[in-house]
Amino acid sequence: MQFASVVCLAAAALHAIEDQYSMFLVSVPAGVAEPKEAQAEVKFVSNGYILGPTNCVVTKTSGSALADKQACKTVIFRAASKPVVSKAPVWIADVPEGFVPPQSLSGKPPISTDDYPSTSLVNGEQGTVVVRLIVGVNGKPRDCTIAATSGYQALDNAAKWKLCRSLKLRSAMINGVPVESINFTQVAFYQGN
């Protein structure tokens, strides 16, 4: 069976230039208030593979402009030629001045199509996973947990496992000093359905 049209994107691949949080939806230094989950509502059309910023708009705000920017990255979408309205998880945080989130050292997305679980491909499973991870002052991720599920354990586990084991990062900084950070990132597993 051929799966040439499968797409598996990480935050860095899809939104690399969008803003300073290109790898992470939200990032804060450890020791400050943990980002709080909220919801926004979006309207989108999609080919079922990717959901770009030109075909997704926020229709109901979470109350935070920064969090609303996350909504089109976290919504679980599907192929839709007519507009669909859906809720999306977002995270609201107070990011201190002088804070710089962790940065990728590899220059490439941490997850590729090779990481799409084969059982999920066969079963037609797709969705967006949001992973919460702590990045130490050494730049190594640890304590990876699922913050928002795709609805499929195999996809959730693949995203969490790959991110926690393969991300190579420069640690977060506050005014040039490395700090431990709490970060949320998304992985989208889609087959075009």
ZADO-93117 format. One record per residue: z, y negated, x negated of N, C-alpha, C, CB in turn. Coordinates in Angstrom, 3 decimals. Glycine has a CB too. Layout:
[timar [Z,Y,X],[Z,Y,X],[Z,Y,X],[Z,Y,X]]
...
//
This chain:
[timar [0.000,1.184,-0.849],[0.000,0.000,0.000],[0.000,-1.239,-0.888],[1.225,-0.003,0.962]]
[timar [-0.859,-2.192,-0.613],[-0.966,-3.421,-1.407],[-0.140,-4.537,-0.785],[-2.436,-3.860,-1.534]]
[timar [0.552,-5.305,-1.615],[1.338,-6.446,-1.155],[0.980,-7.680,-1.973],[2.851,-6.150,-1.256]]
[timar [-0.283,-7.930,-2.143],[-0.741,-9.036,-2.984],[-0.371,-10.400,-2.427],[-2.230,-8.959,-3.161]]
[timar [-0.108,-10.467,-1.115],[0.143,-11.778,-0.509],[1.624,-12.105,-0.365],[-0.509,-11.844,0.840]]
[timar [2.492,-11.395,-1.066],[3.926,-11.633,-0.983],[4.312,-12.858,-1.795],[4.704,-10.408,-1.466]]
[timar [5.213,-13.666,-1.249],[5.699,-14.840,-1.961],[7.212,-14.742,-2.084],[5.281,-16.153,-1.236]]
[timar [7.728,-14.965,-3.266],[9.164,-14.998,-3.512],[9.424,-16.221,-4.369],[9.681,-13.676,-4.205]]
[timar [10.005,-17.252,-3.783],[10.175,-18.516,-4.490],[11.645,-18.847,-4.671],[9.475,-19.643,-3.743]]
[timar [11.964,-19.458,-5.778],[13.301,-19.980,-6.009],[13.235,-21.489,-5.915],[13.865,-19.525,-7.387]]
[timar [14.378,-22.101,-5.816],[14.436,-23.553,-5.658],[13.633,-24.276,-6.732],[15.879,-24.025,-5.692]]
[timar [13.719,-23.820,-7.961],[13.036,-24.506,-9.056],[11.520,-24.445,-8.910],[13.449,-23.904,-10.388]]
[timar [11.005,-23.385,-8.323],[9.560,-23.244,-8.203],[8.975,-24.165,-7.148],[9.206,-21.817,-7.881]]
[timar [9.645,-24.284,-6.025],[9.074,-25.006,-4.898],[9.359,-26.496,-4.932],[9.589,-24.435,-3.623]]
[timar [10.462,-26.882,-5.492],[10.885,-28.278,-5.424],[11.199,-28.841,-6.807],[12.104,-28.413,-4.520]]
[timar [10.423,-28.457,-7.799],[10.746,-28.770,-9.188],[10.845,-30.255,-9.491],[9.730,-28.167,-10.074]]
[timar [10.088,-31.086,-8.799],[10.078,-32.503,-9.155],[10.720,-33.355,-8.064],[8.647,-32.974,-9.412]]
[timar [11.144,-32.727,-6.973],[11.571,-33.490,-5.802],[12.752,-34.421,-6.076],[11.932,-32.547,-4.696]]
[timar [13.798,-33.943,-6.712],[14.942,-34.791,-7.030],[15.775,-34.136,-8.120],[15.802,-35.054,-5.773]]
[timar [16.904,-34.739,-8.483],[17.698,-34.206,-9.592],[18.308,-32.848,-9.262],[18.798,-35.184,-9.961]]
[timar [18.327,-32.459,-8.001],[18.879,-31.175,-7.599],[17.771,-30.147,-7.444],[19.667,-31.312,-6.296]]
[timar [16.797,-30.150,-8.369],[15.638,-29.286,-8.225],[16.012,-27.809,-8.238],[14.647,-29.572,-9.322]]
[timar [16.967,-27.401,-9.053],[17.361,-25.999,-9.060],[18.402,-25.724,-7.983],[17.903,-25.602,-10.435]]
[timar [19.234,-26.707,-7.694],[20.338,-26.494,-6.765],[20.210,-27.396,-5.544],[21.673,-26.739,-7.460]]
[timar [20.578,-26.848,-4.397],[20.637,-27.647,-3.174],[21.688,-28.732,-3.324],[20.944,-26.760,-1.946]]
[timar [22.837,-28.312,-3.817],[23.939,-29.234,-4.073],[24.767,-28.661,-5.217],[24.817,-29.457,-2.788]]
[timar [25.327,-29.546,-6.005],[26.114,-29.149,-7.164],[27.231,-30.164,-7.332],[25.232,-29.051,-8.455]]
[timar [28.441,-29.673,-7.563],[29.592,-30.549,-7.794],[30.428,-29.967,-8.920],[30.446,-30.718,-6.499]]
[timar [31.177,-30.814,-9.627],[32.070,-30.260,-10.648],[33.189,-29.461,-9.984],[32.663,-31.389,-11.531]]
[timar [33.610,-28.381,-10.641],[34.759,-27.614,-10.151],[35.963,-28.543,-10.161],[35.022,-26.326,-11.026]]
[timar [36.832,-28.366,-9.203],[38.033,-29.194,-9.142],[37.923,-30.350,-8.168],[38.346,-29.724,-10.496]]
[timar [36.717,-30.664,-7.687],[36.571,-31.665,-6.629],[36.402,-30.897,-5.319],[35.341,-32.640,-6.900]]
[timar [36.344,-31.597,-4.220],[36.219,-30.934,-2.925],[34.968,-30.060,-2.883],[36.181,-31.971,-1.792]]
[timar [35.150,-28.824,-2.443],[34.042,-27.865,-2.290],[33.046,-28.400,-1.262],[34.573,-26.456,-1.857]]
[timar [31.744,-28.252,-1.505],[30.776,-28.659,-0.483],[31.055,-27.956,0.842],[29.342,-28.356,-0.949]]
[timar [30.909,-28.685,1.927],[31.185,-28.144,3.267],[29.873,-27.831,3.973],[32.030,-29.143,4.110]]
[timar [29.834,-26.654,4.604],[28.635,-26.262,5.336],[28.533,-27.047,6.635],[28.641,-24.750,5.622]]
[timar [27.338,-27.456,6.948],[27.029,-28.155,8.199],[25.687,-27.618,8.689],[26.989,-29.732,8.001]]
[timar [25.157,-28.209,9.748],[23.852,-27.801,10.243],[22.987,-29.008,10.524],[23.992,-26.952,11.496]]
[timar [21.727,-28.842,10.235],[20.716,-29.813,10.635],[19.709,-29.034,11.469],[20.034,-30.529,9.384]]
[timar [18.859,-29.752,12.153],[17.819,-29.102,12.933],[16.474,-29.601,12.420],[17.988,-29.384,14.465]]
[timar [15.523,-28.677,12.273],[14.208,-29.045,11.765],[13.111,-28.582,12.714],[13.987,-28.453,10.372]]
[timar [11.963,-29.245,12.590],[10.754,-28.823,13.288],[9.724,-28.533,12.205],[10.240,-29.923,14.318]]
[timar [9.061,-27.361,12.296],[8.120,-26.985,11.253],[6.910,-26.248,11.810],[8.811,-26.129,10.219]]
[timar [5.848,-26.242,11.004],[4.720,-25.324,11.138],[4.572,-24.689,9.763],[3.374,-26.061,11.619]]
[timar [4.120,-23.433,9.718],[4.046,-22.744,8.428],[2.996,-21.645,8.470],[5.414,-22.157,8.046]]
[timar [2.455,-21.357,7.297],[1.545,-20.227,7.158],[2.318,-18.923,6.993],[0.607,-20.441,5.967]]
[timar [3.653,-18.993,6.950],[4.486,-17.809,6.802],[4.816,-17.455,5.365],[3.820,-16.659,7.439]]
[timar [4.227,-18.179,4.413],[4.508,-17.924,3.004],[5.418,-18.987,2.413],[3.216,-17.855,2.215]]
[timar [5.077,-20.242,2.664],[5.881,-21.339,2.137],[6.057,-22.393,3.220],[5.227,-21.953,0.869]]
[timar [7.077,-23.185,3.042],[7.367,-24.275,3.961],[7.546,-25.520,3.112],[8.640,-23.982,4.846]]
[timar [6.498,-26.302,3.007],[6.527,-27.486,2.171],[7.068,-28.694,2.903],[5.158,-27.782,1.654]]
[timar [7.361,-29.759,2.166],[7.954,-30.965,2.755],[7.008,-31.695,3.709],[8.382,-31.910,1.658]]
[timar [5.715,-31.413,3.657],[4.786,-32.109,4.557],[4.686,-31.459,5.929],[3.414,-32.166,3.933]]
[timar [5.170,-30.215,6.071],[5.097,-29.569,7.379],[6.462,-29.197,7.945],[4.248,-28.339,7.287]]
[timar [7.482,-29.934,7.533],[8.833,-29.719,8.031],[9.549,-31.069,8.087],[9.614,-28.702,7.130]]
[timar [10.138,-31.378,9.238],[10.886,-32.635,9.381],[12.232,-32.364,10.045],[10.075,-33.673,10.207]]
[timar [13.232,-33.141,9.652],[14.552,-33.040,10.265],[14.500,-33.748,11.613],[15.662,-33.656,9.344]]
[timar [14.899,-33.043,12.673],[14.910,-33.628,14.014],[16.326,-33.951,14.488],[14.242,-32.682,15.001]]
[timar [17.325,-33.323,13.876],[18.729,-33.611,14.196],[19.510,-33.587,12.889],[19.319,-32.572,15.236]]
[timar [20.108,-34.708,12.551],[20.779,-34.855,11.262],[22.115,-34.116,11.212],[20.997,-36.323,10.959]]
[timar [22.499,-33.787,9.993],[23.810,-33.188,9.737],[24.873,-34.275,9.585],[23.765,-32.303,8.473]]
[timar [24.401,-35.528,9.474],[25.306,-36.637,9.227],[25.292,-37.087,7.775],[26.701,-36.257,9.626]]
[timar [24.531,-36.381,6.936],[24.446,-36.720,5.513],[22.982,-36.696,5.081],[25.294,-35.734,4.647]]
[timar [22.508,-37.801,4.538],[21.113,-37.871,4.091],[20.838,-36.864,2.978],[20.777,-39.288,3.609]]
[timar [21.772,-36.688,2.032],[21.595,-35.724,0.950],[21.515,-34.304,1.510],[22.747,-35.836,-0.069]]
[timar [22.394,-33.982,2.446],[22.379,-32.649,3.048],[21.110,-32.429,3.862],[23.611,-32.449,3.934]]
[timar [20.651,-33.443,4.573],[19.436,-33.294,5.375],[18.228,-32.942,4.515],[19.160,-34.572,6.151]]
[timar [18.203,-33.384,3.251],[17.100,-33.040,2.350],[17.047,-31.532,2.076],[17.237,-33.809,1.028]]
[timar [18.172,-30.845,2.275],[18.244,-29.403,2.032],[17.657,-28.593,3.180],[19.682,-28.987,1.800]]
[timar [17.611,-29.153,4.389],[17.318,-28.390,5.603],[15.989,-27.646,5.555],[17.323,-29.307,6.783]]
[timar [14.939,-28.267,5.088],[13.636,-27.592,5.037],[13.577,-26.552,3.928],[12.523,-28.612,4.841]]
[timar [14.558,-26.551,3.042],[14.632,-25.552,1.978],[15.455,-24.338,2.410],[15.233,-26.169,0.714]]
[timar [16.337,-24.500,3.408],[17.239,-23.418,3.786],[16.902,-22.776,5.127],[18.638,-23.930,3.826]]
[timar [16.057,-23.403,5.936],[15.730,-22.839,7.245],[15.010,-21.502,7.071],[14.856,-23.825,8.064]]
[timar [15.351,-20.541,7.922],[14.625,-19.274,7.932],[13.405,-19.505,8.805],[15.517,-18.068,8.464]]
[timar [12.214,-19.409,8.203],[10.988,-19.738,8.918],[10.084,-18.525,9.060],[10.249,-20.855,8.207]]
[timar [9.015,-18.706,9.775],[8.024,-17.666,9.995],[6.667,-18.341,10.165],[8.384,-16.786,11.240]]
[timar [5.623,-17.542,10.237],[4.296,-18.101,10.477],[4.300,-18.746,11.854],[3.183,-17.004,10.369]]
[timar [3.875,-20.004,11.909],[3.855,-20.729,13.180],[2.797,-21.820,13.119],[5.250,-21.335,13.501]]
[timar [1.778,-21.706,13.949],[0.737,-22.735,13.971],[1.114,-23.891,14.889],[-0.594,-22.133,14.416]]
[timar [2.048,-23.639,15.827],[2.571,-24.692,16.693],[3.991,-25.008,16.241],[2.536,-24.264,18.206]]
[timar [4.434,-26.251,16.389],[5.764,-26.628,15.908],[6.890,-25.758,16.492],[6.027,-28.082,16.241]]
[timar [7.801,-25.369,15.615],[8.979,-24.587,15.967],[10.199,-25.402,15.586],[8.982,-23.190,15.257]]
[timar [11.219,-25.418,16.449],[12.476,-26.100,16.154],[13.517,-25.037,15.821],[12.943,-26.999,17.358]]
[timar [14.246,-25.241,14.731],[15.231,-24.262,14.288],[16.391,-24.966,13.583],[14.580,-23.221,13.350]]
[timar [17.561,-24.326,13.614],[18.728,-24.846,12.890],[18.677,-24.361,11.448],[20.059,-24.403,13.572]]
[timar [19.227,-25.184,10.560],[19.240,-24.853,9.142],[20.608,-25.176,8.556],[18.126,-25.616,8.387]]
[timar [21.162,-24.257,7.746],[22.433,-24.566,7.091],[22.209,-25.569,5.956],[23.097,-23.274,6.549]]
[timar [23.141,-26.497,5.819],[23.112,-27.484,4.738],[24.540,-27.656,4.232],[22.505,-28.859,5.222]]
[timar [24.677,-28.254,3.055],[26.007,-28.455,2.475],[26.204,-29.928,2.150],[26.198,-27.587,1.203]]
[timar [27.347,-30.438,2.603],[27.700,-31.842,2.394],[28.736,-31.913,1.281],[28.241,-32.498,3.711]]
[timar [28.503,-32.812,0.328],[29.416,-32.938,-0.806],[29.483,-34.374,-1.281],[28.983,-32.024,-1.953]]
[timar [30.617,-34.720,-1.845],[30.774,-35.989,-2.535],[30.561,-35.723,-4.020],[32.184,-36.633,-2.257]]
[timar [29.445,-36.202,-4.533],[29.109,-35.975,-5.936],[29.602,-37.175,-6.738],[27.564,-35.758,-6.130]]
[timar [30.510,-36.944,-7.699],[31.049,-38.063,-8.464],[30.006,-38.741,-9.348],[32.192,-37.589,-9.315]]
[timar [30.197,-40.016,-9.554],[29.319,-40.783,-10.437],[29.391,-40.208,-11.847],[29.709,-42.289,-10.438]]
[timar [28.266,-40.189,-12.536],[28.211,-39.675,-13.901],[28.026,-38.176,-13.984],[29.449,-40.049,-14.624]]
[timar [27.954,-37.495,-12.821],[27.800,-36.036,-12.808],[26.325,-35.663,-12.884],[28.442,-35.428,-11.540]]
[timar [26.011,-34.725,-13.774],[24.656,-34.189,-13.903],[24.754,-32.684,-13.668],[24.020,-34.519,-15.323]]
[timar [24.020,-32.148,-12.689],[24.100,-30.713,-12.392],[23.556,-29.864,-13.541],[23.331,-30.396,-11.109]]
[timar [23.853,-28.564,-13.524],[23.286,-27.679,-14.548],[21.763,-27.749,-14.531],[23.754,-26.224,-14.328]]
[timar [21.166,-27.559,-15.691],[19.709,-27.615,-15.825],[19.198,-26.292,-16.383],[19.279,-28.796,-16.739]]
[timar [18.034,-25.866,-15.917],[17.422,-24.633,-16.400],[16.999,-24.782,-17.851],[16.217,-24.251,-15.532]]
[timar [17.241,-23.757,-18.640],[16.788,-23.739,-20.031],[15.484,-22.959,-20.186],[17.866,-23.135,-20.928]]
[timar [15.127,-22.182,-19.155],[13.947,-21.322,-19.277],[12.653,-22.020,-18.886],[14.124,-20.094,-18.430]]
[timar [12.713,-23.023,-18.029],[11.514,-23.715,-17.599],[10.668,-22.938,-16.612],[10.699,-24.051,-18.772]]
[timar [11.181,-21.810,-16.118],[10.447,-21.029,-15.130],[11.403,-20.581,-14.029],[9.757,-19.806,-15.790]]
[timar [10.861,-20.253,-12.851],[11.727,-19.817,-11.755],[12.512,-18.567,-12.143],[10.897,-19.546,-10.491]]
[timar [13.777,-18.484,-11.716],[14.606,-17.335,-12.081],[14.241,-16.059,-11.333],[16.048,-17.656,-11.832]]
[timar [13.467,-16.182,-10.261],[13.110,-15.016,-9.446],[11.601,-15.018,-9.245],[13.861,-15.028,-8.066]]
[timar [10.996,-13.819,-9.336],[9.544,-13.699,-9.162],[9.241,-12.691,-8.061],[8.857,-13.276,-10.491]]
[timar [7.963,-12.498,-7.771],[7.576,-11.516,-6.754],[8.019,-10.108,-7.134],[6.063,-11.542,-6.541]]
[timar [8.200,-9.844,-8.420],[8.677,-8.531,-8.858],[10.095,-8.243,-8.373],[8.626,-8.437,-10.375]]
[timar [10.836,-9.277,-8.007],[12.222,-9.109,-7.574],[12.363,-8.869,-6.069],[13.018,-10.322,-7.961]]
[timar [11.259,-8.902,-5.341],[11.288,-8.629,-3.890],[11.588,-7.147,-3.727],[9.916,-9.025,-3.177]]
[timar [12.687,-6.783,-3.064],[13.037,-5.363,-2.931],[11.914,-4.572,-2.236],[14.357,-5.213,-2.141]]
[timar [11.533,-3.442,-2.821],[10.422,-2.657,-2.266],[10.712,-2.172,-0.851],[10.124,-1.463,-3.163]]
[timar [11.961,-1.802,-0.568],[12.287,-1.371,0.795],[12.135,-2.523,1.784],[13.720,-0.811,0.853]]
[timar [12.447,-3.726,1.352],[12.283,-4.899,2.213],[10.808,-5.177,2.477],[12.947,-6.131,1.578]]
[timar [9.971,-4.983,1.470],[8.525,-5.164,1.651],[7.992,-4.195,2.697],[7.779,-4.965,0.316]]
[timar [8.356,-2.915,2.537],[7.885,-1.881,3.460],[8.379,-2.154,4.885],[8.356,-0.490,2.992]]
[timar [9.622,-2.618,5.000],[10.216,-2.858,6.324],[9.875,-4.225,6.909],[11.710,-2.721,6.239]]
[timar [9.129,-5.039,6.172],[8.742,-6.364,6.669],[9.884,-7.364,6.700],[8.170,-6.239,8.040]]
[timar [10.927,-7.122,5.900],[12.076,-8.024,5.874],[11.745,-9.284,5.095],[13.298,-7.328,5.262]]
[timar [12.090,-10.429,5.661],[11.891,-11.700,4.985],[12.954,-12.682,5.444],[10.476,-12.257,5.255]]
[timar [13.209,-13.684,4.611],[14.204,-14.693,4.955],[14.604,-15.518,3.753],[15.425,-14.042,5.556]]
[timar [15.452,-16.496,4.012],[15.964,-17.378,2.972],[17.438,-17.062,2.738],[15.768,-18.873,3.359]]
[timar [17.799,-16.883,1.487],[19.174,-16.595,1.081],[19.708,-17.823,0.363],[19.256,-15.318,0.165]]
[timar [20.923,-18.241,0.691],[21.576,-19.306,-0.063],[22.731,-18.663,-0.838],[22.085,-20.473,0.889]]
[timar [22.713,-18.874,-2.154],[23.720,-18.289,-3.033],[24.607,-19.400,-3.589],[23.054,-17.484,-4.186]]
[timar [25.920,-19.170,-3.533],[26.907,-20.068,-4.150],[27.281,-19.445,-5.481],[28.186,-20.286,-3.226]]
[timar [27.199,-20.232,-6.551],[27.594,-19.703,-7.843],[28.329,-20.754,-8.648],[26.382,-19.201,-8.610]]
[timar [29.252,-20.262,-9.438],[29.981,-21.132,-10.356],[29.312,-20.993,-11.718],[31.522,-20.764,-10.421]]
[timar [29.022,-22.116,-12.347],[28.442,-22.119,-13.689],[29.508,-22.657,-14.633],[27.118,-22.983,-13.758]]
[timar [29.821,-21.855,-15.653],[30.852,-22.232,-16.610],[30.378,-23.287,-17.600],[31.323,-21.017,-17.357]]
[timar [31.300,-23.783,-18.402],[30.955,-24.786,-19.416],[29.995,-24.211,-20.456],[32.225,-25.307,-20.106]]
[timar [29.910,-22.873,-20.522],[28.970,-22.215,-21.432],[27.578,-22.069,-20.802],[29.507,-20.836,-21.837]]
[timar [27.413,-22.512,-19.548],[26.122,-22.435,-18.868],[25.848,-21.103,-18.195],[25.038,-22.714,-19.836]]
[timar [26.806,-20.181,-18.248],[26.603,-18.862,-17.641],[27.109,-18.843,-16.199],[27.315,-17.773,-18.466]]
[timar [26.277,-18.344,-15.271],[26.723,-18.206,-13.882],[27.749,-17.095,-13.761],[25.531,-17.929,-12.953]]
[timar [28.675,-17.281,-12.835],[29.658,-16.245,-12.520],[30.082,-16.459,-11.069],[30.902,-16.295,-13.504]]
[timar [30.801,-15.540,-10.538],[31.321,-15.653,-9.177],[30.217,-16.043,-8.188],[32.457,-16.680,-9.130]]
[timar [29.171,-15.215,-8.134],[28.054,-15.456,-7.216],[28.361,-14.815,-5.869],[26.721,-14.897,-7.798]]
[timar [28.224,-15.587,-4.807],[28.462,-15.091,-3.454],[27.357,-15.597,-2.528],[29.860,-15.534,-2.938]]
[timar [27.190,-14.926,-1.407],[26.201,-15.340,-0.417],[26.834,-16.425,0.451],[25.714,-14.124,0.454]]
[timar [26.205,-17.597,0.479],[26.691,-18.704,1.314],[26.001,-18.693,2.674],[26.457,-20.060,0.612]]
[timar [24.751,-18.257,2.717],[24.007,-18.116,3.982],[23.077,-16.925,3.819],[23.195,-19.436,4.348]]
[timar [23.187,-15.980,4.710],[22.421,-14.742,4.614],[20.998,-14.888,5.139],[23.126,-13.646,5.367]]
[timar [20.132,-14.058,4.611],[18.755,-13.963,5.105],[18.716,-13.120,6.371],[17.821,-13.362,4.026]]
[timar [19.794,-12.390,6.602],[19.834,-11.431,7.699],[19.568,-10.015,7.218],[18.827,-11.811,8.763]]
[timar [19.271,-9.879,5.922],[18.966,-8.565,5.348],[19.744,-8.383,4.058],[17.445,-8.407,5.091]]
[timar [20.566,-7.333,4.017],[21.433,-7.102,2.868],[20.643,-6.906,1.576],[22.309,-5.895,3.119]]
[timar [19.508,-6.214,1.640],[18.719,-5.967,0.421],[18.223,-7.276,-0.183],[17.523,-5.044,0.730]]
[timar [17.760,-8.214,0.658],[17.307,-9.511,0.155],[18.473,-10.315,-0.410],[16.610,-10.303,1.268]]
[timar [19.591,-10.322,0.323],[20.776,-11.051,-0.144],[21.235,-10.524,-1.499],[21.920,-10.938,0.883]]
[timar [21.326,-9.197,-1.612],[21.785,-8.595,-2.874],[20.823,-8.866,-4.023],[21.964,-7.093,-2.706]]
[timar [19.525,-8.818,-3.753],[18.532,-9.072,-4.806],[18.662,-10.496,-5.333],[17.101,-8.833,-4.275]]
[timar [18.800,-11.461,-4.424],[18.932,-12.863,-4.843],[20.208,-13.072,-5.650],[18.926,-13.796,-3.620]]
[timar [21.309,-12.575,-5.132],[22.600,-12.758,-5.804],[22.599,-12.085,-7.176],[23.743,-12.193,-4.937]]
[timar [22.146,-10.849,-7.232],[22.151,-10.097,-8.487],[21.293,-10.788,-9.533],[21.654,-8.664,-8.259]]
[timar [20.073,-11.148,-9.153],[19.140,-11.742,-10.117],[19.646,-13.095,-10.618],[17.750,-11.903,-9.484]]
[timar [20.131,-13.949,-9.711],[20.607,-15.264,-10.127],[21.821,-15.167,-11.042],[20.945,-16.106,-8.911]]
[timar [22.750,-14.294,-10.694],[23.983,-14.212,-11.479],[23.742,-13.603,-12.862],[25.027,-13.391,-10.728]]
[timar [22.705,-12.791,-12.989],[22.457,-12.122,-14.264],[21.373,-12.763,-15.124],[22.091,-10.714,-14.008]]
[timar [20.478,-13.539,-14.521],[19.344,-13.982,-15.321],[19.230,-15.489,-15.543],[18.117,-13.512,-14.689]]
[timar [19.968,-16.298,-14.789],[19.852,-17.742,-14.981],[20.342,-18.144,-16.372],[20.646,-18.495,-13.898]]
[timar [19.546,-18.942,-17.030],[19.937,-19.498,-18.332],[19.987,-21.005,-18.144],[18.928,-19.080,-19.502]]
[timar [21.197,-21.552,-18.245],[21.410,-22.950,-17.889],[22.127,-23.741,-18.969],[22.188,-23.033,-16.616]]
[timar [21.879,-25.030,-18.963],[22.708,-25.989,-19.681],[23.793,-26.356,-18.681],[21.880,-27.272,-20.202]]
[timar [25.024,-26.360,-19.093],[26.125,-26.604,-18.151],[26.027,-27.999,-17.525],[27.479,-26.443,-18.864]]
[timar [26.707,-28.144,-16.406],[26.823,-29.459,-15.782],[27.590,-30.383,-16.727],[27.534,-29.365,-14.392]]
[timar [27.421,-31.677,-16.517],[28.106,-32.656,-17.375],[28.663,-33.788,-16.515],[27.137,-33.222,-18.462]]
[timar [29.756,-34.335,-16.985],[30.264,-35.602,-16.456],[30.372,-36.532,-17.645],[31.658,-35.433,-15.707]]
[timar [29.595,-37.600,-17.587],[29.553,-38.570,-18.681],[29.361,-37.906,-20.039],[30.823,-39.391,-18.693]]
[timar [28.459,-36.902,-20.079],[28.114,-36.233,-21.332],[29.032,-35.112,-21.757],[28.075,-37.214,-22.396]]
[timar [30.084,-34.836,-20.986],[31.035,-33.778,-21.328],[30.758,-32.556,-20.440],[32.516,-34.274,-21.153]]
[timar [30.546,-31.358,-21.035],[30.281,-30.166,-20.228],[31.457,-29.841,-19.305],[29.983,-28.969,-21.135]]
[timar [31.125,-29.470,-18.054],[32.142,-29.098,-17.072],[31.681,-27.879,-16.284],[32.443,-30.277,-16.119]]
[timar [32.641,-27.141,-15.766],[32.347,-26.053,-14.848],[31.889,-26.661,-13.523],[33.594,-25.124,-14.649]]
[timar [30.966,-25.984,-12.838],[30.441,-26.546,-11.589],[30.279,-25.496,-10.505],[29.111,-27.220,-11.839]]
[timar [30.305,-25.976,-9.262],[30.046,-25.159,-8.080],[28.667,-25.562,-7.581],[31.159,-25.351,-6.960]]
[timar [27.801,-24.571,-7.375],[26.398,-24.836,-7.087],[25.896,-23.957,-5.949],[25.550,-24.616,-8.336]]
[timar [24.999,-24.499,-5.161],[24.339,-23.751,-4.096],[22.839,-23.820,-4.344],[24.709,-24.314,-2.676]]
[timar [22.176,-22.664,-4.307],[20.722,-22.619,-4.469],[20.146,-21.631,-3.476],[20.327,-22.231,-5.919]]
[timar [18.862,-21.754,-3.205],[18.236,-20.874,-2.240],[17.124,-20.058,-2.884],[17.694,-21.674,-1.071]]
[timar [16.901,-18.882,-2.288],[15.779,-18.032,-2.667],[15.070,-17.659,-1.375],[16.246,-16.749,-3.474]]
[timar [13.764,-17.874,-1.341],[12.969,-17.570,-0.146],[12.127,-16.331,-0.399],[12.064,-18.771,0.243]]
[timar [12.302,-15.320,0.438],[11.515,-14.093,0.392],[10.621,-14.075,1.637],[12.442,-12.811,0.323]]
[timar [9.317,-14.258,1.478],[8.420,-14.316,2.638],[7.125,-13.552,2.388],[8.102,-15.768,2.988]]
[timar [6.629,-12.918,3.457],[5.405,-12.120,3.395],[4.284,-12.684,4.255],[5.697,-10.706,3.819]]
[timar [4.521,-13.788,4.913],[3.480,-14.391,5.726],[3.496,-13.988,7.178],[2.179,-14.063,5.165]]
[timar [4.573,-13.364,7.626],[4.667,-12.947,9.045],[5.284,-14.042,9.878],[5.496,-11.653,9.190]]
//
